[in-house]
Amino acid sequence: MVSPFCPTPDDFVIVPPTLSLVFLLSTAYFRRLPFSTRQPETDPTPTSSTPADSPGESNGHLSNPNGKKAAGLTDPTPVPRATLLVLSIYALNVLVLCSFFADVPVLVSSATFREGCLSSLLYYDLASGLAWILNLIGLYFESNRLGKWGILQHGFWFGATLLESVEFGDLAGRFFATPDGALNIWELIHYYLFALRVLLLTLLCLCLLLKIRRSLRVYLTDEESASLTNGTTNTTASSYGTFTNAAETATVTPTDASDKQARLEQSAFVDFVPKVKQLLPFLYPKKDTKLQFVTLVCIGLLLVARALNLLIPVQMKKVVDSLAGDHRELSEFFRSYFAWDQIAVLFALRFIQGSGGIDSLRSYLWIPISQYTTREISIKILSHLHSLSLEYHINRKTGEVLRIVDRGTSSVQNVLQGLLFQLFPSVLDALIGVFYFRFAYGWSFGLVIFVVIIFYAAFTIGLTEQRTKYSRETNALDQDARAKAVDSLLNYETVKYYTAEEFEIERYADAMEKYQKLSYRSANTSNLLWMSQSAVINGGMCAGSLLFAWKVVHGELTVGDYVFFGQYIMQLFMPLGILGWIYTSIQRSFVDMEKMLELLKVEPSVKDPPDNKALVVTEGNIVFDNVSFWYDPRHQALSNVSFTIPKGATVALVGPSGGGFNIRYGNFDATDEEVYSAAKAAYIHDRIVNFPDGYESKVGERGLKLSGGEKQRVAIARTLLKNPPIVFLDEATSALDSTTERLIQNALATMTRDRTTIVIAHRLSTIVNADLILCIKDGQIVESGTHDELIQSGRDGTSEGNFVPQSFLG
């Protein structure tokens, strides 16, 4: 008597060795080819470092621009700790392997009672055991550090769990369908060993998910710590006040270069979950119930489309089978039937599936959701840029920031629609195809689809990772070229003054040439990818067609089955055919999106405390009580400074050196008469009325149509219009001719009358009438007094550090 547990000829016995082969080939493939995403272990010890007493180390800042933790830089041989979770994963792997070999003597003993299937079941257990032995060996190949496993290893575990669960479901169905008492003790042991193995695999997957969750939590914590520790990394501008040139204060080590290179070569999907989590508030309209309902409807239509992709080939099979028989013996009445109802159903399904059916409805419904995402992200970026400190805006490049914002906003839409409406449906169609062919026609047919998809995905992911590296580099070169062009145009006057047009054009031409060379290499990688995908798809279709044709010839399948395979496989491989393009497009969008996400991570250098209260100015009295301030802790602008400014007084701050021009900007509710009055008080009214369009004249970006003195007088008019109780003046008369300076001085006298005024200046004329002058050096007040007192102390030689500028001494 044959055991009810015996597999059918097309059943699962070929799966374990196939799974092993795919795993080994994939591992070797990714480890041998030059575009492997796994980076070799390198000695992270920097060749040069900051001295122990340097400012960068004393305040907790690292010279590493990527914000790596110090421990990761100073410990060349970190020894990972074996956690209980990792040890549990290893133990479960061993137990699963033991369950296969424990089943071997059980099957041998069962063969004394049953006949016909010992060889098949032994083949299954031994092949599966081999697969899991190779899996344990693969732990070493994947990584030589405990608990560090890649996507291939996780794919093997989850794939094996899925396949074993499906087979156990089939076995359980046979078990419950068998009458009581029909199974012997060995068959019962075989069934319970199988159940135990599925339980172990389920626990293994749970442990893996917990480990992934823990790793993500550690990653996000490290990212947050790095952003808080490293602050703003955009410090490439020259020294200005407390802002310093990064090249002068940071030590660049080989480790930094290797970190940057590793980042360029890693997959854009490495941080997929954190990226999507950061974007989730913009993707899902949590405050709009109507849009939430529309989102669910769109997802429902997406699932309906997946079902139609299977139902249409099945319906075509029915039409063909109904027409393939011999109709000569039928009466005229039955010959006139010709399966018109099946054909009507087929074309009704095609109409629903077509571009004028579900897809059009889904695209129409998705428009407001797409607009919501674009609107929210654009508002968030602009709000974030306005929240950043002056340090960032002094160092930023306008052209580069605009490029990041433009590309980042559009890339979010591309990623969302690519994942939800292209990649996810393709993967779902492939899984449906594998399982349908497996249960409808047997494992041999399902295996054809499975192997084609595995090798197709391997080629797609591998070659696309190479292209991703090129995409990151081309993006950087593209942004550099755009920044050079925009900066040269923004500084048009300076370029003209120094006749540097040829120099700027050559710089831009060199940047464009580098960009196009790398873009050419990226395009070649894409061509190789498409060739590989075409070879895999056509090979799979040929193998499947031959297998179906053989079955039809031997009477095991009908012509309708062959037609079903041909239509369904074409329908399945059409999205797979563009899967490489989809994956590449999503990768490119992720690369574009990275810069935008990095921009959103930039923290303001100056932050208000959480319990900060709104500043309400009543009388204009100002008190500095041990105030310290800096953008960079290594260069303090103020250090424990204390002084008091009474209402209406003018105080000047002097020390070593460290831009829309719209008058109504100071008070949007001001009338035209108030604007004119403020302009007259600032001595700019006569100049404005001489413009061709008067007060409606456009002065260009950054006020390029105004001279330096005119810009300052417009700013003074704007301040007068605002009528604040406290006025700050920073270099109000710098770099002006004597005539313009006299006009500015008159305007300043009008503006500061009866107002508390703080002046930061280096010129005597600006602060000669100040009630108090504070001389600041290295962030501390070294002298104070009126203008006459400081002049006298300078002549007497009593000035501390001879700090009073020579121009003050007359």
Residue pairs with C-beta under 8 A, 6 or more apart in sequence:
1 114
1 115
2 114
2 115
2 116
2 117
3 110
3 114
3 116
3 117
3 187
4 174
4 175
4 177
4 178
4 182
4 183
5 117
5 121
5 171
5 174
5 175
5 187
5 190
5 191
6 114
6 116
6 117
6 120
6 121
7 13
7 117
7 120
7 121
7 124
8 442
9 442
10 441
10 442
10 443
10 444
10 445
11 120
11 442
11 443
12 124
12 163
12 167
12 443
13 120
13 123
13 124
13 127
14 443
14 444
14 447
15 163
15 167
15 443
15 447
16 124
16 127
16 128
16 130
16 131
17 127
17 130
17 131
18 447
18 450
18 451
19 131
19 156
19 159
19 160
19 163
20 127
20 130
20 131
20 134
22 451
22 454
23 131
23 134
23 135
23 138
23 152
23 156
24 134
24 138
25 458
26 152
26 454
26 458
27 138
27 141
27 142
27 152
29 458
29 462
30 36
30 37
30 38
30 152
30 458
30 462
31 38
31 141
33 462
34 466
35 462
35 463
35 465
35 466
35 469
37 265
37 266
37 267
37 270
37 465
38 143
38 150
39 262
39 265
39 266
41 144
42 258
43 76
44 72
44 73
44 75
44 76
44 255
45 73
45 74
45 76
45 255
46 73
46 253
46 254
46 255
47 253
47 254
48 251
48 253
49 63
49 251
49 253
50 56
50 57
50 63
50 251
51 57
55 61
55 633
55 634
56 62
56 63
56 249
56 250
56 251
56 634
59 633
59 634
60 229
61 229
61 230
61 231
61 633
61 634
62 68
62 70
62 73
62 229
62 230
63 250
63 251
63 252
63 253
63 256
64 73
64 253
64 255
64 256
64 259
65 230
65 233
65 246
65 250
65 252
65 256
66 226
66 230
66 256
66 259
66 260
66 263
67 226
67 227
67 229
67 230
67 233
68 226
68 255
68 259
69 222
69 225
69 226
71 78
72 78
73 255
80 145
80 146
80 147
80 148
82 146
82 147
83 147
85 207
85 210
85 211
85 214
86 146
86 147
86 211
88 207
89 147
89 204
89 207
89 208
89 211
90 139
92 200
92 201
92 203
92 204
92 207
93 132
93 135
93 136
93 139
93 204
94 136
95 200
96 132
96 197
96 200
96 201
96 204
97 129
97 132
97 133
97 136
99 193
99 196
99 197
99 200
100 125
100 126
100 128
100 129
100 132
100 197
101 125
101 129
102 193
103 121
103 125
103 190
103 193
103 194
104 122
104 125
104 126
106 186
106 189
106 190
106 193
107 118
107 121
107 122
107 125
107 186
107 190
108 118
108 122
109 186
110 118
110 184
110 186
110 187
110 190
111 118
113 184
113 186
113 187
114 184
114 187
121 190
131 160
132 160
135 153
135 156
135 157
135 160
138 152
138 153
138 156
139 149
139 153
142 148
142 149
142 150
142 152
142 153
143 149
143 150
147 211
154 208
157 201
157 204
157 205
157 208
158 205
158 208
160 201
161 198
161 201
161 202
161 204
161 205
164 197
164 198
164 201
165 198
165 201
165 202
166 435
166 438
168 194
168 195
168 197
168 198
171 191
171 194
172 195
175 183
175 191
183 191
216 273
216 274
219 271
219 274
220 274
223 274
223 601
227 601
227 602
227 603
228 603
231 603
231 605
232 388
232 389
232 391
232 392
232 395
232 602
232 603
232 605
233 602
234 392
234 395
234 396
234 602
235 243
235 244
235 245
235 246
235 391
235 395
235 632
236 245
236 246
236 247
236 395
237 243
237 245
237 394
237 395
238 245
239 245
239 248
239 658
240 394
240 658
241 637
241 657
241 658
242 630
242 631
242 632
242 635
242 636
242 637
242 658
243 391
243 394
243 395
243 631
243 632
243 658
244 632
244 634
244 635
249 632
249 634
263 472
264 469
264 472
264 473
265 469
267 465
267 468
267 587
268 468
268 587
268 590
268 591
268 594
269 587
269 590
272 590
275 590
275 593
275 594
275 597
276 283
278 597
278 600
279 377
279 412
279 593
279 597
281 376
282 373
282 376
282 377
282 380
282 412
283 373
283 412
283 416
284 292
284 295
285 291
285 292
285 295
285 369
285 372
286 292
288 372
291 368
291 369
291 372
294 365
294 366
294 368
294 369
295 369
297 365
298 362
298 365
298 366
298 369
299 420
301 358
301 361
301 362
301 365
302 362
302 420
302 421
302 424
302 425
304 358
305 353
305 358
305 359
305 362
305 425
306 425
306 428
306 429
306 432
308 349
308 352
308 353
308 358
309 353
309 429
309 432
309 571
309 572
310 432
310 433
310 436
310 568
311 349
312 346
312 349
312 350
312 353
312 567
312 571
313 564
313 567
313 568
313 571
314 564
315 342
315 345
315 346
315 349
316 346
316 560
316 563
316 564
316 567
317 558
317 560
317 561
317 563
317 564
318 339
318 342
318 560
319 339
319 342
319 343
319 346
319 560
320 558
320 559
320 560
320 563
320 564
321 558
321 559
321 560
322 339
322 342
323 338
323 339
324 558
324 559
324 560
327 334
327 335
351 357
352 358
362 421
366 417
370 413
370 416
370 417
373 412
373 413
373 416
374 409
374 412
374 413
377 408
377 409
377 412
378 405
378 409
380 600
381 405
381 408
381 409
381 596
381 599
381 600
384 599
384 600
384 602
385 401
385 599
387 604
388 602
388 604
388 605
389 604
389 605
389 606
389 631
390 631
391 605
391 631
392 602
392 604
392 605
397 483
397 486
397 487
398 486
398 487
398 490
399 482
399 483
399 485
399 486
399 487
399 490
400 479
400 480
400 482
400 483
400 486
401 599
402 486
403 478
403 479
403 482
403 483
404 479
404 595
404 596
404 599
405 596
405 599
407 475
407 592
407 595
407 596
408 592
408 593
408 595
408 596
408 597
408 599
409 596
410 592
411 588
411 589
411 590
411 592
411 593
411 596
412 589
412 593
412 596
414 585
414 586
414 589
415 586
415 589
415 590
415 593
418 582
418 585
418 586
418 589
419 586
422 575
422 578
422 582
423 579
423 582
423 583
423 586
425 575
426 575
426 576
426 579
426 582
429 572
429 575
430 449
430 453
430 572
430 576
433 449
433 568
433 572
434 446
434 449
434 450
434 453
435 446
437 445
437 446
437 448
437 449
438 445
438 446
439 446
441 557
441 561
444 547
445 544
445 547
445 548
445 565
448 540
448 543
448 544
448 547
449 540
449 544
449 569
449 572
451 540
452 536
452 537
452 539
452 540
453 576
455 536
456 533
456 536
456 537
456 540
456 576
456 579
457 579
459 529
459 532
459 533
459 536
460 529
460 533
460 579
460 580
460 583
461 583
463 525
463 528
463 529
463 532
463 580
464 529
464 580
464 583
464 584
464 587
466 525
467 522
467 525
467 526
467 529
467 584
467 587
468 587
468 588
468 591
470 518
470 519
470 521
470 522
470 525
471 522
471 587
471 588
471 591
472 591
472 594
473 518
474 515
474 518
474 519
474 522
475 591
475 592
475 595
477 511
477 514
477 515
477 518
478 515
479 595
480 511
480 515
481 508
481 511
481 512
481 515
484 504
484 507
484 508
484 511
485 508
488 495
488 504
488 507
488 508
490 701
490 702
492 704
493 704
494 500
495 501
495 504
526 584
529 580
529 584
530 580
533 576
533 577
533 579
533 580
534 577
537 573
537 576
537 577
540 569
540 573
541 569
541 570
541 573
544 565
544 569
545 562
545 565
545 566
548 557
548 561
548 562
548 565
549 562
551 557
551 561
552 558
552 559
552 561
552 562
575 582
605 631
606 629
606 631
617 724
617 725
617 726
618 725
619 647
619 725
620 647
620 648
620 725
620 726
620 755
620 756
621 644
621 645
621 646
621 647
621 756
622 644
622 645
622 726
622 756
622 758
623 644
623 645
624 641
624 642
624 643
624 644
625 642
626 640
626 641
626 642
627 638
627 640
627 641
627 642
628 636
628 638
628 639
628 640
628 641
628 779
629 636
629 637
629 638
630 636
630 637
630 638
630 779
631 637
636 778
636 779
637 658
637 779
638 776
638 779
639 778
639 779
639 780
640 780
641 776
641 779
641 780
641 781
643 651
643 772
643 774
643 781
643 784
645 651
645 756
645 758
645 772
646 756
647 725
647 756
648 754
648 755
648 756
649 756
649 757
649 771
649 772
650 752
650 757
650 759
650 767
650 769
650 770
650 771
650 772
651 757
651 758
651 759
651 770
651 771
651 772
651 773
651 774
652 758
652 759
652 760
652 761
652 766
652 767
652 770
652 772
652 773
652 774
653 758
653 759
653 760
653 761
653 773
653 774
653 776
654 760
654 761
654 762
654 767
654 773
654 774
654 775
654 776
654 805
655 775
655 776
655 777
656 777
657 762
659 702
659 703
659 711
660 703
661 699
661 703
661 706
661 711
661 714
661 715
662 718
663 675
663 678
663 679
663 695
663 714
663 717
663 718
663 721
664 670
664 675
664 718
664 721
665 718
666 678
666 717
666 718
666 719
666 720
666 721
666 722
667 674
667 721
667 722
667 723
670 678
670 721
672 695
674 721
675 695
675 717
675 721
676 685
676 695
678 717
678 718
678 720
678 721
679 685
679 688
679 717
681 717
681 720
681 747
681 750
681 751
682 713
682 714
682 716
682 717
682 720
682 747
682 750
682 751
683 713
683 743
683 744
683 746
683 747
684 710
684 713
684 714
684 716
684 717
684 747
687 710
687 713
688 694
688 695
688 697
689 695
691 697
697 705
698 705
699 705
699 706
703 711
703 714
706 714
707 740
708 735
708 736
708 740
709 736
709 737
709 740
709 741
709 743
709 744
712 732
712 733
712 736
712 744
713 743
713 744
713 747
716 732
716 744
716 747
716 748
716 751
717 747
719 727
719 751
720 750
720 751
724 755
725 755
725 756
726 755
726 756
726 757
726 758
727 751
727 752
727 755
727 756
727 757
727 758
728 757
728 758
728 760
729 748
729 752
729 757
729 758
729 759
729 760
729 761
729 766
730 760
731 760
731 761
731 762
732 744
732 748
732 759
732 761
732 766
733 741
733 744
733 745
733 748
733 761
733 763
733 765
733 766
734 761
734 762
734 763
736 744
741 765
745 765
745 766
748 766
759 766
759 767
759 770
761 767
762 805
763 807
764 787
764 805
764 807
764 808
767 773
767 787
768 787
769 787
770 786
770 787
771 786
772 784
772 785
772 786
773 784
773 785
773 786
773 787
773 790
774 781
774 783
774 784
775 781
775 782
775 783
775 784
775 790
775 803
775 804
776 782
777 801
777 803
782 800
782 801
782 803
783 790
783 793
783 799
783 800
783 803
783 804
785 793
787 808
790 799
790 804
790 808
791 804
791 808
791 809
791 810
793 799
793 804
794 802
794 804
794 808
794 809
795 809
